[in-house]
Every structure is written in structure tokens, then in C-alpha cells.
Amino acid sequence: MIDDLDQPVLDNHLHLDPRHGRGIDAVEEFVHLGGTHLLVVNKPSWHLGVEADDPAEFRAVFEETIAAVEAANEVLPGRAWPVLGVHPGLITRLVDERGFEPDEARALMCGGLDVAAEFVSAGRALALKSGRPHYEVTDAVWDASNEVMAHAFARATDLDCAVQLHTEASEDLTDVAEAAVDAGLDPGRVVKHYAAGRLAGPIPSVMSETDRLIRAAESGEPFLMETDFVDDPDKPGAVLGPKTVPRRVRWLLAEGYDDAMWRAHVETPAAVYGIDTESTRS
């Protein structure tokens, strides 16, 4: 382990799949470069072989993610937390491939979020995940997807937790922030996964590519860093690898962005999720 960083290093959004992928080996790579903390998001349910017809069937997906987090906590010098929910792309699978009506798909996905909320309520997960498709869909599917996302905001309000979102690529998601406010949720607790360097509305979780990170660091605004590591042996080059966030932190510190790195890995996680990455680092 290269232990020469004076601050925590958090990857805000990645997946671990010990059953099919690299699992704990990926965590060890992250740690070796100086990584300390992870937010582990459950993979899309169908990637784990779950074609749900009933909300209770999502429970197996969530339990598998929690087991991966528990294994990660055995090797991290900090800790990992699960983020659980229903991938917004599920609505297309349900409607286009399985014959669901959009309202039926909405009901199933909202039920899955209710199951995820049980894990948050019990202290077994940190936050919810939801969102809307990042590709063209029919008006009926778009409306149903926004209703699912609004349901996630309402549950997060009840639970006093954050929500991570998969959405379309945009630097202006003020409509999403407004939907959160309508549900009673502070938009400062809504995180846009796979964000560019700047974002109006939710908190950006910035993909750890150099151009995006420079923009985020120079913005002076809250942000997080992520890889969206998918842990899929069939897609070894997909998105970014587990070493990327600690490597980029080292590079940004060398470039003089100390304040931005503290903001991304200490201040913003505390404000969004209520987690203390300092005291949980050994």
C-alpha cells in the first residue's frame, strides 16, 4: 500500500461483483494507490440474474451488494457503504422486453425502492439510487420514470438520506432539484452520477477524467469523484478502473488543488451523506 496521502480518498460510485467480477481484488488495487473509502452501488438487478415480478425479489440484489461491502471493509483503511435502489434502465427492459405497461413498471420500481428504503431505515445502507433514462423513450415511459424518481425523493425525505441518480447527460438539472424540493428533500442531498465538471441543480459526482476534474476543482463548488467501475469480466475496459480516483487525487494535489480535494473527499461527503471520512480512516 502506498500510504503517503494526508487525506481520505473516496470513490463515490462503483460496483463490486465478487460472483462474476474481480470483487475484493479491485478493492485491493484501490487501497494500494491510497484509496480509503467507497460507496458501492448495487448493479442493475438483471445483471445479477434477477428479473423481478415482485418488489421483494430485489432483496437478493441488495443483500449481495451488502455482502460485497462487508468484504471490502475487511481490507479498506477506511470503510465502504452500500447505496441501494433500482436502475432507471429497468423500465425499458420491463416495457420493451417483458410486456409491462409503463404504469405497471413504475409500480414495480417504486416497490423496489421501498425495499431499498427498508435497508436504509435499518442502518444497513447509506443512501438510495434512482433516476431516469439517459436515452430517448416514449412520453409515457419518461413520465413514469420521473414518478419513480419523485418516489425516491419522497422516501429519502422520510429517511433523511441522500439519493444518487442516473440521468441523461446534462449540465443543467435544475428540474431535478426542483422535483427534490417538491418532495421535501434538500437538493444538496441529491447526487448526479457520471457528471461533468459543473452542474446546476444536484451535486455532481464527477467522472474522474482530467478535463472534468479540473473544471470541478476550479468551480469552487461541492463535488465528488467516481469511476463507475462496473466489475464485469466481459467489459474489462468499460468506464474507469478502481485505481483511477486515488491516481487522480495524487495528480490534482501535485497540481495544487489541495482545497478542492479536501472538498471532494471530506466536506462534500459529510454534507451530502452525513459521513465522516476523516475519523473512519485508520
N, C-alpha and C positions, 0 to 999 in steps of 0.2 A: 504493500500500500504506500502511495506517495502522500505523506502526511505533512504537507508544508503550507496548507492554506489556513488562514486565520479566521475563517468564517464558514458557516454551513453552506452546503450546495444541494439544492432541491431540484429534482426533475418533477415538474408539476403534472405531467400526463404521459404515462407509458403503460404498456400491457405486459403481463407476465403469464406465460403458459407452460408450466412445468410438464404438463402431459404431452404437448405436441412440440414445444419450442425449446429454448435454451434455459428458461427458468432461472434458477439460482446462479448459473454461470454468468448470465447477463448482469445480475446484481453485483457479483464479484468484480466484473470489469468496471462497473460504475464506481465501486468503492476504491479500486486500485488507483484510479485517477484523482481521487479526492472527493467523490460523491458521498453525501451523508444521509439524505432524506429523499423519499419517493412518495408520490401519490399514484397509486396503482388503480387503474380504471378497468372494470370488467370488459372483456372482449364482447363483441356482438354475440348475442345468445346463439345464433345459428352456427357461428364458428366453433362453438363448443358442443355442437350436436343437439341443441335444444330448439325444437320447432314448437313453440308454446301454443297451446289452445286455451290454457287457463293461467291466470297470473301466478298461481302457486308454482308453476313449472320454472319460473325464473329463479326460484330459490336455489336450485342446484348451481346455476351460474354464479350467483353471489357467494355461495359457500366455497366454491372453487377459488374465487378471487381472494377471499379472506384467507384461505389456506396458503396461497402463494405469498400473501403479505406476511403471514406468521413465519414462513420460511425465510423471507427477506430480512425480517427483524433479527434473525439469528446471526446475520453477517454484517448488517449495516452498523456503522459507528453512531448513527442517529436512529431514525426509525422510519417505517413506512405506514401509510394509512390507505384503506380502501375507499374508492369512490364508486358508487353503485347506481345503476339505473338501466334505462332501455335506450338502445341506439336508435336515433331517429330514422335511419335507413330501414328499420324493420317494417315500417308502414308500407314501403314499396314491395317488400318481399311478401307481406300479407295480402296486399291488394292485387298485385300483378301476377303472383305465382301461386297463391293459395286461395284466391277467390273471395277474400273478405271484402265487405263494403267498408268505405273509409270510416264510418261511424263505429263499425264493429272493431276495426283495427285500433281506433282511438281508445275504445273502452278497454281492450286487452292491454294496450301500452300504459294507460293510466293505472290499471290494476297492477302491472309490473312495477310501476313507480311506487305504488302503495306498499308493495312487498319490500322494495329497497328502503323505503322510509322506516319500516319496522327495524331494519338493521341499524339505521342511524339513531333511532329512538333508543335502542338497546345499547348504544355505545360501541357497536361492532363495526361501524363505518363512519367516515368523517363527513361525507357530502353526497349529493345526488348528481346524476348526469342525465341530460335530456338534450333537446334541441329540435332542429327541423332540417329537412333535406337540403343538401348543398347543390342540388341539381334540379332541372326542370321537372315539375309534377303538375298534375291537374289542380284546378282550383279547389276541388273537394278534398284532395289529399293535403294541399297546403293549409287549408282551414283546419282540418283535423289535426295536423301536426302542430299548428300554433296552439290549439286547445290542449294538446298533450304537454307542450312546453309550459303553458299557463298553469296546468295542474302541478307540474314540478315546482313552479314558483310558489304556489299555494302551500304545498307540502313543506317546502323549505322554510316558509314563513312560520308554519306550525312548529317545526323542529328547531328553528333558529340555526339553520345550517346554510352552507353555500351550495350553488349549483354550477357544475361545469356543463358547457354547451358545445355541441357540434352544430355548426350552422354554415350557411353559404359564406364564401369569401367576401369580406367587405371591411372597409374602414369606418363605416357608419352603421351602427346597430342601435341607434337611439330608440327605434321602435321596440326593440327587445328590452331595453332598460325601462321603457315606459310600461311594458307589459308586466315587468317585475314589480314596479311601483304599484300598479293596479292590484296586484296580488298581495301587497303589503310587504314586499321584500326589498331591502336596500340593494340597488343595482351595484353597489360596491361589493356585494357578495355573489355576483354573477360573473362567471369567467368564460370568456370566449377561447375555446381550444383552437389550436392551429392558427393563431392570429399573426397578422403582420406587425410591423413595428409600432404602429399607432392605431388607436381605436377610439371612436366616440361611442359612449354607452357603457358596455360592460368592461371588466378588467381584462386586458389582453394577456393570454398565455402564449408567449411568442415562440414560434418555431425557431430553433437555435441555429439559424443561418446568419452569417456575419452581417449582411446588409440590414436584415430585420432587427438584429440585436443592437446595432449602432443607433438606429432610429429610436428604438425604445429607450436605450440608455441616455440618449441626448434629449429625450422628451421631457424629462423631469417628472413624469407621471408614474403611478404604480404599474408594475408589470411583473409577470412570472416567466420562467423559462421552461421549455419542454422539448422532448424529442418525438413523441408519439411512436416510440419503439413498439412494433407490432408483435414481436416474438413469434414469427411464423417461419418455419424452415423452408417453406415453398416461396417465400418472398424475402430472401436474406438481405437484399439491398433496399427494401421498402422503408421509406421515411428516414429517420436518423437512428444511429446506433446508441447503445447505452453509455458509451464513453463521451458522447458529444457535449452534454451540458458541463461536466467538470472541465473538459478541454476549453470550451468557450469561456467559462469563468476565468480560467487562468489567462487566456489571451486578453480578455477585457480588463482584468486587473493590471496586466502589463501595459495596457494602453491608457491606464489612468482612470478607469471608470469604477473606482472603489465605491463611491456613494451609490451608484446605480446597482452594483452587485449586492450591496447591503440591502438596498430597497427591494430587489427581486427575491432575495433568499431569506430575509429576516422580516422586514417591515411589512411587505405585502402579504406573505403567508399568514402573519399574525392578524392583519386587518381583515383578510378575506375569510380565513378558516378558523381563526382563533387558536392557531398552533404556535408553539414556541420552539423554533428550530435551534435556538442557542442552548437552552437548558437540556434539550433532548440529545445533544451531541456529546459523545464521550471523548 
